[in-house]
């Protein structure tokens, strides 16, 4: 009986270890797509919304953000939805929670909703084209 319990405990520990590795691998696979190129995927549509007095501030970062990667953990913390894609355009870093994608390449071609942080800024601003 003692051996049976030891085997059972070993199987449970191994299963728990396998599950935690799967979660880490899945989170790495769900990393946001970094959009590059000249196509403005968010800037022109949202600029007036981001600078208006009625903008929705979802949170604030501890120190000014100078790169898109610096702001990502804070945006992920305030967002209830996963960040699908990120892009730097003009003076802004955009973090998309909803995108329109190209049917052939499956890459984001337009951001529909998400968050933005101005370069050197601390405010996380929620925006949507709806």
Backbone torsions as a table, in degrees:
resi	resn	phi	psi	omega
1	UNK	NA	-38.8	-179.8
2	UNK	-61.7	-39.9	179.1
3	UNK	-67.1	-37.9	178.3
4	UNK	-63.0	-42.5	177.9
5	UNK	-65.5	-42.3	179.4
6	UNK	-62.4	-41.7	178.4
7	UNK	-65.6	-43.9	179.6
8	UNK	-60.4	-45.6	179.1
9	UNK	-62.8	-40.6	178.6
10	UNK	-62.5	-41.8	179.1
11	UNK	-64.3	-42.3	179.0
12	UNK	-63.0	-43.2	179.2
13	UNK	-64.4	-43.3	178.1
14	UNK	-63.2	-42.0	179.6
15	UNK	-64.1	-40.9	178.5
16	UNK	-63.6	-40.2	178.2
17	UNK	-64.6	-40.4	178.7
18	UNK	-65.3	-40.1	-180.0
19	UNK	-64.7	-39.7	-178.9
20	UNK	-69.3	-34.9	176.1
21	UNK	-65.5	-38.3	179.2
22	UNK	-63.6	-40.8	179.3
23	UNK	-64.2	-41.6	178.9
24	UNK	-64.9	-42.9	179.5
25	UNK	-64.5	-39.6	-180.0
26	UNK	-67.0	-38.5	179.7
27	UNK	-69.5	-34.0	176.6
28	UNK	-68.0	-36.0	179.3
29	UNK	-70.6	-24.7	-179.3
30	UNK	-94.3	18.4	178.0
31	UNK	-63.4	145.4	-178.7
32	UNK	-63.7	148.4	175.8
33	UNK	-78.2	130.6	175.5
34	UNK	-90.2	114.4	-177.7
35	UNK	-87.6	133.1	177.5
36	UNK	-130.7	172.8	180.0
37	UNK	110.1	-176.5	-174.7
38	UNK	-91.5	-13.1	-177.0
39	UNK	-69.6	119.6	177.3
40	UNK	-74.8	108.9	-176.1
41	UNK	-88.7	-14.3	-177.1
42	UNK	-146.4	-29.2	-166.0
43	UNK	-55.8	-56.8	-173.7
44	UNK	-64.6	-35.9	-176.7
45	UNK	-71.0	-38.7	-169.4
46	UNK	-103.2	-9.1	-173.6
47	UNK	-55.9	-45.5	-179.1
48	UNK	-66.1	-34.2	178.3
49	UNK	-68.1	-40.1	-176.8
50	UNK	-69.3	-28.8	-176.8
51	UNK	-100.7	0.0	-178.5
52	UNK	-74.3	161.1	178.4
53	UNK	-73.1	-17.5	-177.9
54	UNK	-98.6	12.7	-179.5
55	UNK	-61.1	152.1	-178.2
56	UNK	-97.6	111.6	179.5
57	UNK	-89.0	114.5	-175.6
58	UNK	-87.3	-20.3	-178.5
59	UNK	178.0	-177.0	-179.7
60	UNK	-143.4	142.0	178.6
61	UNK	-90.8	159.7	-175.7
62	UNK	-68.2	-38.3	-179.9
63	UNK	-134.9	158.8	-178.7
64	UNK	-55.6	142.1	-176.3
65	UNK	-94.7	125.0	-179.7
66	UNK	-112.8	-13.1	175.6
67	UNK	-134.9	157.5	-178.6
68	UNK	-63.3	-33.6	180.0
69	UNK	-69.8	-32.7	179.0
70	UNK	-62.6	-37.2	-177.5
71	UNK	-83.0	-20.2	-174.3
72	UNK	-56.4	-48.7	-179.0
73	UNK	-60.3	-38.1	179.8
74	UNK	-69.3	-39.0	177.7
75	UNK	-66.8	-41.9	177.8
76	UNK	-61.5	-33.6	-180.0
77	UNK	-67.7	-39.6	-177.3
78	UNK	-86.7	-19.1	-176.4
79	UNK	-86.2	128.5	174.4
80	UNK	-77.2	-13.9	-179.7
81	UNK	-109.8	154.6	178.3
82	UNK	-68.4	149.8	175.5
83	UNK	-84.9	117.5	-175.0
84	UNK	-88.9	-35.5	-176.7
85	UNK	-153.5	155.7	177.9
86	UNK	-134.3	151.0	177.4
87	UNK	-154.3	148.5	173.0
88	UNK	-106.3	121.1	179.1
89	UNK	-140.0	132.3	-178.5
90	UNK	57.9	-131.1	179.0
91	UNK	-96.7	22.2	-172.5
92	UNK	-129.8	149.8	169.2
93	UNK	-108.4	124.7	-178.9
94	UNK	-109.4	136.9	179.6
95	UNK	-125.1	109.1	-173.3
96	UNK	-91.1	133.9	171.8
97	UNK	-103.3	-11.7	177.7
98	UNK	-146.1	132.1	-177.9
99	UNK	-136.9	160.3	167.2
100	UNK	-105.1	133.4	-175.5
101	UNK	-116.0	154.6	174.9
102	UNK	-71.4	132.2	-176.4
103	UNK	-67.4	-28.1	-178.7
104	UNK	-86.2	-47.0	-175.4
105	UNK	-91.8	-17.7	-177.2
106	UNK	61.7	23.6	177.1
107	UNK	-98.7	148.5	178.8
108	UNK	-63.3	133.4	175.9
109	UNK	-115.2	-15.8	179.0
110	UNK	-154.7	139.4	176.2
111	UNK	-94.1	135.1	-177.9
112	UNK	-102.9	-37.2	-179.9
113	UNK	-156.2	158.6	177.8
114	UNK	160.6	-143.2	-175.8
115	UNK	-135.1	160.4	178.3
116	UNK	-145.4	149.7	174.2
117	UNK	-132.3	130.0	176.1
118	UNK	-71.8	141.1	177.2
119	UNK	-55.1	128.6	-178.7
120	UNK	79.4	1.3	-178.5
121	UNK	-97.1	176.5	-179.1
122	UNK	-124.9	-15.1	-177.2
123	UNK	-82.1	134.0	173.3
124	UNK	-98.5	113.2	-174.3
125	UNK	-105.3	125.8	176.7
126	UNK	-83.6	140.0	-179.7
127	UNK	-146.7	162.7	177.4
128	UNK	-159.1	149.0	177.8
129	UNK	-86.4	-4.5	179.5
130	UNK	-77.5	NA	NA
